[in-house]
Amino acid sequence: MSEIKVIIHAPTPDAVLRARSNAANLLKAEPDAQVKIVVNADGVVEAINDSSEMDSCTVFCSNSLKKHSLEAGDGHEVTPAGILLIVQLQQQGWAYIRA
């Protein structure tokens, strides 16, 4: 099993697009990698409105969803605060990339 564990932070609409591409490319090269795309701020609008094959890797910030009056819907992972999840995962050894 791969030891690669990566958080890709996507706080803007453009960052969501880059994060999805980065995640897909990484998983193509290293299928066992663990990848979480943490979407917050204005990025939640893009991620909710335009689904992707990378949705299974995506974690939505509840605070940002509420700010934009959005819901992630069934099957989507939601964290109370994107920043908290990022910090917790980094403490567990996950690499951080800002898309």
N, C-alpha and C positions, 0 to 999 in steps of 0.2 A: 504494500500500500504506500502511496506517495506521502511524503512528509510535508508537502507544500500546502500551506494554509494561508489564504490571502483574503483580506478585506479590500474591496474596491468601493471607495466612497464617492457617491454621485449626488451632489447637492443642487445641480442645475439640469435643465433639460438636455443640453449638449453633453454634459457629463454622463447622464444616463445612457445616451447612445454610445459614447466611448466605452463606458463600463461594460455594457453588454457585449460589445465587440471584443474587448480585452478578455472578458471571461470566456467567451466562446473560443477564442484563439488559444487561451491557456488550457482549457479542457480538451481541445483537439490535440494539443501537443502532450498533455499530461492528464489523461482521463481520470486518474485517481485523486487529482488535486481537490482540496476543499476550498470552495470559493463562496463568499458572501458579498453581494452587492448591497451596500447599505445606502438606501435612498432617503434623503431628507430635504428640507427647505423646498424650493421650487421644483426640484427634481421629481417630487411625488406626482405632480400633474402629468408630466410626460410618461412616467412609468405606469400610471393608472390608465391613461387614455390610449396608450399604444402598447399592447401586450407583446411579449417576446418569448422565444424559446428559453431565454435566460430567467424567466419569472420564477422558476424553481430555486434559483440562487438568490433571489431578491428579498430583502428585508426592509419593510417600510417603517418609518418613524411615525409613531402615533401622534406626536405633537404636531408634526408637519401635516399629516392627514387632516387633523382637526382644524388647523389654521386655514386650510384650503377647502374645508367642508367636503372632504372626500372620505370614502371607505375603501379599504383594500379588497374586500370581498372574500368569499370562501376560498380556501386553499392558499392564501397568501400569508406569509409570515409577517407579523407586526411586532415591533419592540416599543416599549414605552417611550424611550428616548434614543435616537440614533447615536448621539454622542456617547451615551453610556455604553451601548453595545460595542462601539468601536474601541473604547478604552478597555472594557472587559476582555475582548478578544485579543487586543495587543498584550495585555497582561498574561494571556495564555500562550503567547508566542506566535500569534498570527502576524503576518506582514501587512503593512498598510500602504495602499496606493490611492492617491487622489486622482480620479478620472478627469 
